[in-house]
Amino acid sequence: MAHVALHIFRDLKQHLQGIDLSTLLSSSAGKPWQPSKFVAQKLYYDIRKADIDRLWEGDPECGFREVCLRAWLSAW
């Protein structure tokens, strides 16, 4: 979440508040959940975990679709 917040502030000059979903349900802030685990637990259990984790890690050359999907994961 911190990385996304920094990008939003740098590009849009907007402050924001958010919750890091990877640590929200984790038993330890030092051991955050993978994005796929959160999606499987809270949204839909039958997912392609590797695809979600790869999407979350991001790629500087990713396309519009991937950016939108990552924003959706960030906003959820």
MODELLER restraints for C-alpha pairs under 7 A, 6 or more apart:
rsr = mdl.restraints
at = mdl.atoms
rsr.add(forms.Gaussian(group=physical.xy_distance, feature=features.Distance(at['CA:1:A'], at['CA:18:A']), mean=6.93, stdev=0.5))
rsr.add(forms.Gaussian(group=physical.xy_distance, feature=features.Distance(at['CA:1:A'], at['CA:19:A']), mean=6.96, stdev=0.5))
rsr.add(forms.Gaussian(group=physical.xy_distance, feature=features.Distance(at['CA:1:A'], at['CA:20:A']), mean=5.33, stdev=0.5))
rsr.add(forms.Gaussian(group=physical.xy_distance, feature=features.Distance(at['CA:5:A'], at['CA:16:A']), mean=6.75, stdev=0.5))
rsr.add(forms.Gaussian(group=physical.xy_distance, feature=features.Distance(at['CA:8:A'], at['CA:14:A']), mean=6.49, stdev=0.5))
rsr.add(forms.Gaussian(group=physical.xy_distance, feature=features.Distance(at['CA:9:A'], at['CA:15:A']), mean=5.91, stdev=0.5))
rsr.add(forms.Gaussian(group=physical.xy_distance, feature=features.Distance(at['CA:22:A'], at['CA:32:A']), mean=4.98, stdev=0.5))
rsr.add(forms.Gaussian(group=physical.xy_distance, feature=features.Distance(at['CA:22:A'], at['CA:33:A']), mean=4.72, stdev=0.5))
rsr.add(forms.Gaussian(group=physical.xy_distance, feature=features.Distance(at['CA:22:A'], at['CA:34:A']), mean=6.48, stdev=0.5))
rsr.add(forms.Gaussian(group=physical.xy_distance, feature=features.Distance(at['CA:22:A'], at['CA:35:A']), mean=6.57, stdev=0.5))
rsr.add(forms.Gaussian(group=physical.xy_distance, feature=features.Distance(at['CA:22:A'], at['CA:38:A']), mean=6.99, stdev=0.5))
rsr.add(forms.Gaussian(group=physical.xy_distance, feature=features.Distance(at['CA:23:A'], at['CA:29:A']), mean=5.31, stdev=0.5))
rsr.add(forms.Gaussian(group=physical.xy_distance, feature=features.Distance(at['CA:23:A'], at['CA:32:A']), mean=4.85, stdev=0.5))
rsr.add(forms.Gaussian(group=physical.xy_distance, feature=features.Distance(at['CA:23:A'], at['CA:33:A']), mean=6.47, stdev=0.5))
rsr.add(forms.Gaussian(group=physical.xy_distance, feature=features.Distance(at['CA:26:A'], at['CA:32:A']), mean=5.78, stdev=0.5))
rsr.add(forms.Gaussian(group=physical.xy_distance, feature=features.Distance(at['CA:26:A'], at['CA:33:A']), mean=6.12, stdev=0.5))
rsr.add(forms.Gaussian(group=physical.xy_distance, feature=features.Distance(at['CA:34:A'], at['CA:53:A']), mean=6.82, stdev=0.5))
rsr.add(forms.Gaussian(group=physical.xy_distance, feature=features.Distance(at['CA:35:A'], at['CA:52:A']), mean=6.71, stdev=0.5))
rsr.add(forms.Gaussian(group=physical.xy_distance, feature=features.Distance(at['CA:35:A'], at['CA:53:A']), mean=5.83, stdev=0.5))
rsr.add(forms.Gaussian(group=physical.xy_distance, feature=features.Distance(at['CA:35:A'], at['CA:56:A']), mean=6.97, stdev=0.5))
rsr.add(forms.Gaussian(group=physical.xy_distance, feature=features.Distance(at['CA:36:A'], at['CA:49:A']), mean=4.98, stdev=0.5))
rsr.add(forms.Gaussian(group=physical.xy_distance, feature=features.Distance(at['CA:36:A'], at['CA:52:A']), mean=5.57, stdev=0.5))
rsr.add(forms.Gaussian(group=physical.xy_distance, feature=features.Distance(at['CA:36:A'], at['CA:53:A']), mean=5.82, stdev=0.5))
rsr.add(forms.Gaussian(group=physical.xy_distance, feature=features.Distance(at['CA:40:A'], at['CA:46:A']), mean=6.85, stdev=0.5))
rsr.add(forms.Gaussian(group=physical.xy_distance, feature=features.Distance(at['CA:40:A'], at['CA:47:A']), mean=6.64, stdev=0.5))
rsr.add(forms.Gaussian(group=physical.xy_distance, feature=features.Distance(at['CA:55:A'], at['CA:66:A']), mean=6.75, stdev=0.5))
rsr.add(forms.Gaussian(group=physical.xy_distance, feature=features.Distance(at['CA:55:A'], at['CA:70:A']), mean=6.59, stdev=0.5))
rsr.add(forms.Gaussian(group=physical.xy_distance, feature=features.Distance(at['CA:56:A'], at['CA:70:A']), mean=6.04, stdev=0.5))
